[in-house]
Amino acid sequence: MNEALTLLKELIALPASWVKSNLLAIATAFTTALLVIFGDNINRAVKHRISRYPFLVRTLAFVALCSCGYGLLTVLITPSVAQLLRYFGDQYIALVVLASFLAIGILAERKRYM
């Protein structure tokens, strides 16, 4: 019984250590995937707020949003996502990452991105 428990802990530790060593990349993947999925909503909201301005201003705002805004959001949100993933600890982190990727995939499917 004790050997089975030790084996189970080792099987949990292997993916957990891989996830922890790649946590920043995983958090970046989560953040960018969510920005892709919800980017049209963000663009629509910005478009609605700037629709009364001249063409040049709207164009510059769109370029600024796409070139700086999404990059800034990624840089600001990614550390928080990584910290949130660290909260789950070694025992559940691999399962949480897998479930999160599945949830993002389902969300992308529902929004017709796949």
Secondary structure, 3 states (H helix, E strand, C coil): CHHHHHHHHHHHHHHHHHHHHCHHHHHHHHHHHHHHHHHHHHHHHHHHHHCCCCHHHHHHHHHHHHHHHHHHHHHHHHHHHHHHHHCCHHHHHHHHHHHHHHHHHHHHHHCCCC
